[in-house]
Amino acid sequence: MHVLSVNLGRATAVDHTDAPGGFTGIGKRPAPGPVRVSAPGPKGIGGSGLEGDAVCDLRHHGGDHQAVYAYAREDLDWWEGELDRELPAGLFGENLTTSGVDVTGALLGERWRIGSELVLEVASARIPCRTFQGALGEKAWVRRYTQAARPGAYLRVVQEGPVSPGDGIEVVHRPDHDVTVELWFRAFTTDRSLLPRTLAAGGAMEPQAHETVRAYMEKYGDQHGKQSGERPASGPGAGRM
């Protein structure tokens, strides 16, 4: 398991974002490294955890629980087959393109040591947004991406350090619950009946997500019929910009 590519984005003006000023940093390009990774601060104030990486809409993106976005090269390869096009590292807006890591099956609260110093913790899944669809140029991309449930993972910084292409990834802690990135993603997009189960992730889940679950349970309780087919909402974990 290793980092295949470290990707950084620059603020770019586009017509497919609601960010103030019309800028986005979703289009990321590989960097040689090392790149310093640190906790960026609370949501609304902090941006990306990677030095030199632009996050242009702090209302919805960035902050400690979305400090780093990782996506598996294996999932990019799968999408290449589905879309019949080349998908280079960074095109999905990921900071880390990984190899050999089951990102979708990772547990919230799972910790990865990358290289000799950096430790990251899985915090949530990426929920697609209008900017992501515009950047890809694929019709109905938000719906298609959501149905595929290969969302990639947001990570928070536990121990600061540098990251470079080729750095090894070691799972140093795996919590005792079943809240995977995929389950969390489905709960917050297509199957709201799963929301109560996400509470098992405890403090690994960002406060905004806890608030969403509490509001759901106040309305429906622990058990409720599937809300299949719900449109993805702009909530915790929404796409990196």
SULFEN-V308214 format. One record per residue. N is the residue number from 1. SS is DSSP state (2 for helix, 1 for strand, 0 for the rest). Layout:
n->N ss->SS
n->N ss->SS
This chain:
n->1 ss->0
n->2 ss->1
n->3 ss->1
n->4 ss->1
n->5 ss->1
n->6 ss->1
n->7 ss->1
n->8 ss->1
n->9 ss->1
n->10 ss->0
n->11 ss->0
n->12 ss->1
n->13 ss->1
n->14 ss->0
n->15 ss->0
n->16 ss->0
n->17 ss->0
n->18 ss->0
n->19 ss->0
n->20 ss->2
n->21 ss->2
n->22 ss->2
n->23 ss->1
n->24 ss->1
n->25 ss->0
n->26 ss->0
n->27 ss->0
n->28 ss->1
n->29 ss->1
n->30 ss->1
n->31 ss->1
n->32 ss->0
n->33 ss->0
n->34 ss->0
n->35 ss->1
n->36 ss->1
n->37 ss->1
n->38 ss->0
n->39 ss->0
n->40 ss->0
n->41 ss->0
n->42 ss->0
n->43 ss->0
n->44 ss->0
n->45 ss->0
n->46 ss->0
n->47 ss->0
n->48 ss->0
n->49 ss->0
n->50 ss->1
n->51 ss->0
n->52 ss->0
n->53 ss->0
n->54 ss->0
n->55 ss->0
n->56 ss->0
n->57 ss->0
n->58 ss->0
n->59 ss->0
n->60 ss->0
n->61 ss->0
n->62 ss->0
n->63 ss->0
n->64 ss->2
n->65 ss->2
n->66 ss->2
n->67 ss->0
n->68 ss->1
n->69 ss->1
n->70 ss->1
n->71 ss->1
n->72 ss->1
n->73 ss->2
n->74 ss->2
n->75 ss->2
n->76 ss->2
n->77 ss->2
n->78 ss->2
n->79 ss->2
n->80 ss->2
n->81 ss->2
n->82 ss->2
n->83 ss->2
n->84 ss->0
n->85 ss->0
n->86 ss->0
n->87 ss->0
n->88 ss->0
n->89 ss->0
n->90 ss->0
n->91 ss->0
n->92 ss->0
n->93 ss->0
n->94 ss->0
n->95 ss->0
n->96 ss->1
n->97 ss->1
n->98 ss->1
n->99 ss->1
n->100 ss->0
n->101 ss->0
n->102 ss->0
n->103 ss->0
n->104 ss->0
n->105 ss->0
n->106 ss->0
n->107 ss->1
n->108 ss->0
n->109 ss->0
n->110 ss->0
n->111 ss->1
n->112 ss->1
n->113 ss->1
n->114 ss->1
n->115 ss->0
n->116 ss->0
n->117 ss->0
n->118 ss->1
n->119 ss->1
n->120 ss->1
n->121 ss->1
n->122 ss->1
n->123 ss->1
n->124 ss->1
n->125 ss->1
n->126 ss->0
n->127 ss->1
n->128 ss->0
n->129 ss->0
n->130 ss->2
n->131 ss->2
n->132 ss->2
n->133 ss->2
n->134 ss->2
n->135 ss->2
n->136 ss->2
n->137 ss->0
n->138 ss->0
n->139 ss->0
n->140 ss->0
n->141 ss->2
n->142 ss->2
n->143 ss->2
n->144 ss->2
n->145 ss->2
n->146 ss->2
n->147 ss->2
n->148 ss->2
n->149 ss->0
n->150 ss->0
n->151 ss->0
n->152 ss->0
n->153 ss->1
n->154 ss->1
n->155 ss->1
n->156 ss->1
n->157 ss->1
n->158 ss->1
n->159 ss->1
n->160 ss->0
n->161 ss->1
n->162 ss->1
n->163 ss->1
n->164 ss->0
n->165 ss->0
n->166 ss->0
n->167 ss->0
n->168 ss->1
n->169 ss->1
n->170 ss->1
n->171 ss->1
n->172 ss->1
n->173 ss->1
n->174 ss->0
n->175 ss->0
n->176 ss->0
n->177 ss->0
n->178 ss->0
n->179 ss->0
n->180 ss->1
n->181 ss->2
n->182 ss->2
n->183 ss->2
n->184 ss->2
n->185 ss->2
n->186 ss->2
n->187 ss->2
n->188 ss->2
n->189 ss->0
n->190 ss->0
n->191 ss->0
n->192 ss->2
n->193 ss->2
n->194 ss->2
n->195 ss->2
n->196 ss->2
n->197 ss->2
n->198 ss->2
n->199 ss->2
n->200 ss->2
n->201 ss->2
n->202 ss->2
n->203 ss->2
n->204 ss->2
n->205 ss->0
n->206 ss->0
n->207 ss->2
n->208 ss->2
n->209 ss->2
n->210 ss->2
n->211 ss->2
n->212 ss->2
n->213 ss->2
n->214 ss->2
n->215 ss->2
n->216 ss->2
n->217 ss->2
n->218 ss->2
n->219 ss->2
n->220 ss->2
n->221 ss->0
n->222 ss->0
n->223 ss->0
n->224 ss->0
n->225 ss->0
n->226 ss->0
n->227 ss->0
n->228 ss->0
n->229 ss->0
n->230 ss->0
n->231 ss->0
n->232 ss->0
n->233 ss->0
n->234 ss->0
n->235 ss->0
n->236 ss->0
n->237 ss->0
n->238 ss->1
n->239 ss->0
n->240 ss->0
n->241 ss->0
